[in-house]
Amino acid sequence: MVVVMESVPAPDEGAAPDGPDIRTGAALVGDGTDIAQARHLAAGFLTRVQAEHGLPVSQRAMDLTQLVVSELVTNARKYAPGPVLLDLGITGGTVEVVVWDACPVLPVARAADAGRVGQHGLEIVMAVAQGFEARREPVGKRITARIALADDPWGAVCGRLPL
């Protein structure tokens, strides 16, 4: 089951200096459909951001956001007992994906190993995100990843230089 909460204050009610505070979130309670529901929540959120607020959201940003949500929620479900909280927000040209779970152990990306089957989720998230943070909370931990909403005119992801 997913309980969705959404808050979109009007611009004159404390909006961020770089635009309105657009957020949505869900409490994921482990009914077996959490990962798919989290991906759908992310896609719907970015679709509304584009349609209702006129912010550019590239197809790449849409796809990467769903991938990051899927990987982070999967890890939380796999390694932490209890509920998982998902929060999505728009901050300065990025979508911020925040996943909280009750386990205080911070994730560690493993060394690259082409022969390893599975357990590449955190590596993937860190590779595609413009920002990544893992932080202990008074209860559990909070993982935050930021993904650029728009690609630049030359095809590079905003905030990163082409290799």
C-alpha positions as CSV (number, residue, x, y, z in Angstrom):
1,M,0.0,0.0,0.0
2,V,1.2,3.5,-0.8
3,V,0.0,6.6,1.0
4,V,0.7,9.7,-1.1
5,M,1.0,13.2,0.4
6,E,1.5,16.2,-1.9
7,S,2.3,19.8,-1.1
8,V,2.6,22.6,-3.6
9,P,2.5,26.0,-1.9
10,A,1.5,29.0,-3.9
11,P,4.5,31.1,-5.0
12,D,3.7,33.8,-2.4
13,E,3.5,31.3,0.4
14,G,7.2,30.6,1.0
15,A,8.3,29.4,-2.5
16,A,12.0,28.7,-3.0
17,P,13.9,31.6,-4.6
18,D,14.5,29.6,-7.8
19,G,10.8,28.5,-8.2
20,P,7.9,26.9,-6.4
21,D,8.4,24.2,-3.8
22,I,7.0,21.1,-5.6
23,R,7.0,17.9,-3.6
24,T,5.3,14.6,-3.3
25,G,5.9,11.6,-1.1
26,A,4.8,8.1,-0.1
27,A,5.0,5.7,2.7
28,L,5.7,2.3,1.3
29,V,4.6,-0.4,3.6
30,G,5.9,-3.6,1.9
31,D,2.9,-5.1,0.2
32,G,4.9,-6.5,-2.8
33,T,4.1,-3.7,-5.2
34,D,6.1,-0.9,-3.6
35,I,8.8,-0.7,-6.3
36,A,6.4,-0.5,-9.2
37,Q,4.2,2.0,-7.3
38,A,7.3,4.1,-6.5
39,R,8.3,4.2,-10.2
40,H,4.8,5.2,-11.2
41,L,4.7,7.9,-8.5
42,A,8.0,9.3,-9.9
43,A,6.8,9.3,-13.5
44,G,3.5,10.9,-12.5
45,F,5.2,13.6,-10.4
46,L,7.6,14.6,-13.2
47,T,4.7,14.6,-15.7
48,R,2.7,17.0,-13.4
49,V,5.9,19.2,-12.9
50,Q,6.1,19.6,-16.6
51,A,2.4,20.1,-17.4
52,E,1.3,22.2,-14.4
53,H,4.5,24.2,-13.7
54,G,6.1,24.4,-17.2
55,L,9.4,23.1,-16.0
56,P,11.5,21.2,-18.6
57,V,11.8,17.5,-17.9
58,S,13.8,15.6,-20.5
59,Q,13.0,12.0,-21.3
60,R,16.4,11.1,-19.9
61,A,15.5,12.7,-16.6
62,M,12.2,10.8,-16.6
63,D,13.9,7.5,-17.2
64,L,16.8,8.1,-14.8
65,T,14.5,9.2,-12.0
66,Q,12.5,6.1,-12.3
67,L,15.7,4.0,-12.4
68,V,17.1,5.7,-9.3
69,V,13.8,5.4,-7.4
70,S,13.6,1.7,-8.3
71,E,17.2,1.0,-7.2
72,L,16.9,3.0,-3.9
73,V,13.5,1.5,-2.9
74,T,14.7,-2.0,-3.9
75,N,17.7,-1.6,-1.6
76,A,15.6,-0.2,1.3
77,R,13.1,-3.1,0.9
78,K,15.9,-5.7,0.7
79,Y,18.1,-4.5,3.6
80,A,15.9,-2.6,6.0
81,P,13.0,-3.8,8.1
82,G,9.7,-1.8,8.3
83,P,8.3,1.0,6.2
84,V,10.2,3.0,3.6
85,L,9.5,6.7,3.0
86,L,10.0,8.2,-0.5
87,D,10.1,11.9,-1.1
88,L,10.4,13.6,-4.5
89,G,11.0,17.3,-4.9
90,I,12.2,19.9,-7.4
91,T,15.3,21.9,-6.3
92,G,17.2,24.2,-8.6
93,G,16.8,22.4,-11.9
94,T,17.0,18.9,-10.4
95,V,14.6,16.3,-9.1
96,E,15.6,15.3,-5.6
97,V,14.9,11.6,-4.8
98,V,15.0,10.9,-1.0
99,V,14.5,7.4,0.4
100,W,14.4,6.8,4.2
101,D,14.4,3.5,5.9
102,A,14.8,2.3,9.5
103,C,18.3,0.6,9.1
104,P,21.1,2.9,10.3
105,V,23.8,1.1,8.3
106,L,25.0,3.4,5.4
107,P,25.3,1.7,2.0
108,V,28.7,1.3,0.4
109,A,29.3,1.0,-3.3
110,R,31.2,-2.1,-4.1
111,A,34.3,-2.1,-6.3
112,A,33.5,-2.6,-10.0
113,D,33.4,-6.3,-10.9
114,A,32.1,-7.3,-14.4
115,G,31.7,-10.9,-13.2
116,R,29.5,-10.0,-10.2
117,V,25.8,-10.8,-10.8
118,G,23.5,-8.2,-9.1
119,Q,24.3,-5.8,-6.4
120,H,25.1,-2.9,-8.8
121,G,22.2,-0.7,-7.7
122,L,24.2,1.8,-5.7
123,E,26.9,2.0,-8.4
124,I,24.3,2.8,-10.9
125,V,22.7,5.5,-8.8
126,M,26.0,7.2,-8.1
127,A,26.9,7.1,-11.8
128,V,23.8,8.8,-13.1
129,A,23.1,11.2,-10.3
130,Q,24.4,14.8,-10.2
131,G,24.5,14.6,-6.4
132,F,24.4,11.7,-3.9
133,E,24.3,11.7,-0.1
134,A,23.8,9.0,2.5
135,R,23.2,10.3,6.0
136,R,22.3,8.6,9.3
137,E,19.2,9.9,11.0
138,P,18.1,9.7,14.6
139,V,16.2,6.6,13.4
140,G,17.6,4.9,10.3
141,K,19.1,6.6,7.3
142,R,18.2,8.9,4.5
143,I,19.6,8.5,1.0
144,T,19.4,11.5,-1.4
145,A,20.1,11.5,-5.1
146,R,19.7,14.5,-7.5
147,I,19.1,14.2,-11.2
148,A,19.1,17.1,-13.7
149,L,15.7,17.8,-15.2
150,A,16.9,19.0,-18.6
151,D,19.8,18.1,-20.8
152,D,21.9,20.9,-22.2
153,P,21.8,22.0,-25.9
154,W,25.0,20.0,-26.6
155,G,23.6,16.7,-25.3
156,A,25.5,16.6,-22.0
157,V,23.7,16.2,-18.8
158,C,23.5,19.5,-16.9
159,G,26.1,19.7,-14.3
160,R,28.5,17.2,-15.9
161,L,31.0,17.5,-18.7
162,P,31.1,15.0,-21.6
163,L,33.8,12.4,-21.1
